[in-house]
Amino acid sequence: MQEAVQLRIFKFGGASVKDAAAIRNLRDIVQTHGQPGPLLVVVSAMGKTTNALEELFQLAHAGHDYAAPLARLRNFHLQVATELGVDDANAGSPALVELLEQLQDRLSTVQPGDFDKQYDQIVSFGELLATRIVARALQAQWLDCRTLIRTDHTWREGRVAWPATERLLQAGVAAQLAHGPVVTQGFLGGTSSGQTTTLGREGSDYTAAILAYCLGAQSVTIWKDVAGLLNADPKIFADTVRYPEISYQETIEMAYYGASVIHPKTIKPLAVKHIPLLVKSFVDPAAEGTIIHDCRHGLLVPALIRKTGQCLISFESRDLTFISEENLEVIFGALAQARLKIHLMQNSAISFSVCTDFSAFRLDKLLGLLRDQFTIHYNTGLELYTIKNYDTASIKRLTEGRELLLEQRSRQTFQFVCRGEVNEFTK
């Protein structure tokens, strides 16, 4: 029981395992900051591997040749293993080679249809490959979380079966933790029938929270390439400010609006059990970072959040009648069926508009469901900006010189949709 209280969870994202040098740095962090007590290390796919696997899957699904990108992916992972000295007979560890062969076999069976289900089976290899390499580099135990994090069959965004997951984790992990660090995958889960699911893009943070909740962890630390939780993405905005501490509630809202540091589902499981979340820099591990926990604070520096690749969809009644509750019920049902999430919505007398992530596949599905009942207009290539805890200066900074297609203001939040363009706020 004491071990469960003392357990800490470290989560390392793709940037922190992007190459051999990054994994050596990870090893240094674990050796320096991972003591004392049991440690569970959650690892994402290396660098841009998830993007590469998405490309491979799309080529295979379309019936196109994917031999060259598959060879690049294979050579990359084997080269990293060789540079780290964790290969066997200069050919990569048997487990790594076996996974690469499984990936090739899986790609050969991809067929038209069941896009999301097949996507999960292919893209999941990124985390499996990365954790095999990292576990060898740390001389740690490897754990397949697909057998322990139980989800339903909602492909690409598996819903966690919490009682089953808690039971499986408590029975399957404690013994391993007693023998040293354990390395497992972020982003992945599995159904009761043994099929792989994913928890949503960038879902490794969520994995760490699931593990912490179910195992009663003392804390979760997410290692990033930034100094902590910032008020804006430093790759986009100059003069960012670090929050030394911030409440669960504020962080949930920032994540919901699209702040890239924390996955939106991460905070709730931690808040329920009052498990603190630390955001620290793998570039400067000794730096203070940010602690997210139960706390009270005064007015915060405005948080500036940008979501690219947005689509603004407007529905109008064909006979110029008002948009009624019955109309909205139909529209919401179709959006749910097409699995398009609403980031912003607004209605007028005869129209209703929503801003969602753009997906040609999902938009086509939505149009097929609703075009007979509504006149539908849409714009793509847009950006959605959110200012949390806004003030006059922050609104002026983001809106000046822009054509706003849609804007909305509440007591603490200002949002607007505009056309995508080169961002003048970039450093």
N, C-alpha and C positions, 0 to 999 in steps of 0.2 A: 504493500500500500504506500509505503514511504517513497519507493522508486517512482510510482506514478505521479506523486506530487512534485518530485524533483525533475521530471522529464522536461527537456527543452526541445523545441523543434526549430531547425534552421531551414529556410527555403531559399534556394538559389535559382534565379531565372536564367533565360537563355544567354544574356550578355555576360553573366558570370561564369559560364561554361563554354564560351564561344570557340576556344582553342586550347592547346596544351598549356600555354602560359596562364590562361585564366583558371584552368583546373588546378594548376600548382598553387595559385593564389587561394583558391577555395580550400585546398588541403592545409595551407598555412593558417587560414581563419579557423578551421575546425580544430586544428591542433592547439591554437592559442586561445580561442574563445569558447571552445566546446566542452571545457571541463569546469567543474566536476559534474558527476551524475550522468545518467543515460542521455543519449542524443539521437534524435531521428532527423535525418537529412532528406529533404524533399527537393528533387531536381527536375528542371524543365528540359526540353529539347535544346540541343546545342545551337547557339547563334540563330541563324535563319533556317534551321532544318525544317521547322513546321511549314514555312512557306514553300520549301523545296518539295516536301511530301505532298502538299496541296497541288502543286504543279504536276507532280507525277500522277496523282490520282485523277486529276482533270484530263490529262492526256490519255490515261488508260480508259477512263469512262467514255471518252469520245472516240476510242478506237485508234488513237494515233501512236506513233512510235515514241517510246520513252527510254530507250536503251542508254542514250548519252547522259541525260540527267540522273538516271539511276546509277550509272558508273561513277559520276562525280560524287554523289552522295556516299556511295560505298567507299570510294578512295579517301574521301575526307575523314570518315570515322576511323578507318584503318590507319591512316597517317597519324591522327591524333593519338591513337593507342600506341603506335610505335614510338612517337616522340616522348610519351610518358613512361615508356619502358614497361607497359603492361600487356604487351602482345606475347604470343607464344609462337615460336618458330617463325618470327617475322611475318606472321599472317593474321595477326589479330587474335584475341582470345577465342577459344572455340565457341563460347557463348555468344560473342559478338558476331562471329562469322555465321553461326546458326541463325541469329536474328536477321541478318542481311539476306540469307537464303529464304527465310520465311517471308520477308517483305517481297522478294522477287516472285515467290509462289503466289502470294496474295494478289499482287498486281496482275498476274496472268489470269486470275479468275474474275476480275472486275468486269461487270456487264452493265448495259444500259438499265436504268431503273434503280430503285432503292438507293438513291444518291447519298442521303445522309447516313444510312446504316453502313454502306460500304466506305464512306469517308472515314468514319470512326475506326474501322478495322485497319486502314492504311496509315492515317495520320498519327495514330497512337505509337507507331514504331519510333518516333523521335525521342520520346521519353524513355522507352525501353533501351534504345541504343545508348543514350547519354548516361543512364544510371548504371549500365554495365561497366562503362569506362570509368565513371567516378568511383564506383564501389571498389574497383580494382586499384585505382590510384590511392584511395584512402585505406586500403586493406580492410574494408568494412564489409558487413553482410549486406546482401542484396535481397530486397523484398518486393514481390509482385503485388502491388496494391489492387490490381484488378480482381483478385480473389477475396479482397477484404472490404473494399468500398462498394457496397451493393447499391445498384441503381435500378430504375425502371428502364423501359425501352425507348425513352425519349432520346433519340440519336442526336449527337452534337450538343446536347444540353441535358445530360442525364440527371434525373431527380433522385436524390439520395434517399434510400430506405434507412432511416436513422436507427431504429431499434436493431435491425439485422446487422447494420454496419458496426454499431457499437459492440454488439455481442461478438462479432467476428474479429474485430481489432483487439479487444481485450483478451480473447482466447489465443490469438495468433501472433502477437507482437511482444508481449512481456518477456517471454523466454529469450527471444533474440536480443532484446535491449540489455539483458543482463550480461551479455558477452561482448559488449562494445558497440560502437556506432552502427546504425542501420541506415542504408540508403534506399529510398523508394521513389516512385514516379509521382510527379504532379499531374493534374489534368485528366487522369484516367480513372475509370471505374469499371464495373462489370455487372452483368445481369445474373440472375439465378441460374440461367442456362449456360453461363460461361462465355457470353459474347461481350466484346469490349465496347465500352461507351466512353465518351468524353464529356467533360463537365462544363464546356463552353470555352471559347477562345480566351487565352491567358488565364486559365482556370487553376493554375498551380497554387496560387495564393489560397484559393478555396480549399484545395486538398489539405494544405497545412492546417487550416482552421478545422476541417472535419477531423483530422487526426488529433488535434489538440482537445477538441470537445469530447471525443470518444475515449481518449486516454487520460484525461484530466491533467493536461500539461501545465507546467508552471508558467511558460511563456512561449510565444512564437516570435522569431526574428526573421524578417524578410530582408535579404541582402540585395541592394540595388546599386546602380551606377550614379546615384544622386546622394546628397548629404542627409536626406531624410524625407519626410513628407513636406513638399514645397507647395507654395500657393499657386504655382503654375509650372508647366513643363519648361525646363531651361533650354531645351532644343528649339523652342518656339518663342518664348518671351524672355526679354532681358530683365535684369534686376529682380530675380525671384527671391522669395523670403522663406526660410525654413520655420515650420512650427515646432518648437521644442516639445510641446505636448498638445494633444487635441483629444476631444471626447469621441466616444464611439458614434454618437449621433451625428456630429458634424462630418465625420469621416464617411459614414454611410451615405449621406447626401452628396458629398463630393464624388464618391465612387459611382453613385447612381447617375450623376450627370456626365460622367465620362472621364474623371481624373484617372490618369493612366497608372498611377503608382499602386493602387489597390484594386483587386477584383471586387465587383459590387457585392457578391454573396459572402465575402470573407468575414465581415465584421459581426454579423448576427450570432453565429455559433460561439464566438469568443466573448461577446458581450453577455450572453446568457450565463456563462460560467465565470465571468469577470477575469478572463485570461488576458493579460496585457499583450499588445502587439507592438513590437519594436521594428522600426524601419531604419536600417543602417547602411552605410556605404561600404561595398567591398573594395573600393579604391582606397578608403581611409578607415579601416575597421575600428580604430581606436576612437574615432570621433563620436560625438554624443548621439547624433541621429534624432529620431522622434519617437516618443512613446504615446501610443493610442490606448486610452483606458478610461475608467470612470473619473471624470474631473470636471471642474467648472472653470470657465475662463471668460474674460471680457470680450469686447468686440474684436474679431479677428481681422487680419489683413485680407482684403478681398481675394477670393480664389478665382483664377481665370482658367477656364476649361474650354478646349476646342475639340470638336468631333468632326472629322472629315468624312468624305464619301457618303454624304447624306442625300436623301430624296424627299422632296416636298410633294405630297399627294393631296389633291383637292377633289372632293366629291360634291356634285350638284344634283339636286333632284331634277328629273327630266321634264316635269310639268310645272316647274317653278313653285311648287308647294314648299312649305317650311320644312327644314330638316328636323324631324321629330325624334322622339325617343325610340320609336319603332325603327326608323332609318338607322339611328346610331347602333341599335342592337345588331342589325344586319351587318353594318360596316365593321364593328368590333369583332363579330363572329368570323368574318372573312379574314380580317387581319390576323386573328389567332390561328385560323386554319392555314394561312400562308406563312405563319411564324415570323411575322414582321412586328418588331417591338416599337412602340410609340415613345419617342423622346420628347415630343411637344405636340400639343393639339389646340385647335381653336375653331370656333364655329361662328357663322353669321346666320342670317335668316334662311338663306337657301343653299348654303355650302358648309362643308366641314373639311378642315385641313389637318393633316398629320405630317410630322417629320419622322422619318425612320432611316435606319441604315439602308444603303442601296444594295440590292441584290437583284440582278436581272431575272434570275430564275424565280425568286419569290414574288417579284413585282408582276411578272407574267401570270403567275398563279392567281394573284389578287385580281388582276384585270379580268381574267376568265370568270372569276366568281361574281364580279359586280358590274361589269360593263353593260349588261342588259337592264340594270335597274338605275344606274347613275351615269351622268356625264362625268368623266374622270380626266383631270389634267395633272401632269406631274413634271417636275424639274429635277434633274440629276446634277451631280458634280457640285453639290452645295456644302456649306459648312454650318455647323451649329455651335454657337458660342454661349457659354453660361458664365455669369458672374455671381458667385455665391458671396453674400455679405457685401453687396455692391455699394458704391458711393458715386457721387457725380463725376469725380475724376476718372474712375475706372470705366464707367459707361462711355464717357467721351473718348477715352483712349482706344476702346475697341470699336466704336461705331463710326468715328469720324472718317469721312471719305468713303463710306460703304453704302451700298444700296441694300436696305433691309427688306427682305421679302415677307418676313413675319417677325413680330416681336411680342414679348409677353413679360409682365412685371408682377411680382408678388412682394410681400413685405421684405424678404431677404434675398430674393433671387431675380435676376434679370436675364432673359434669354432672347436670342435673335438668330434668324436664319438668313444667310447671305450667300452670294455666289462665291465659289472657291477661287482663290487667286494667290499670287505670291504674298506671303505674310510680311507686312512691313515691321512686325514686332520681333521678327527673328533677329537673333544676335548677328 
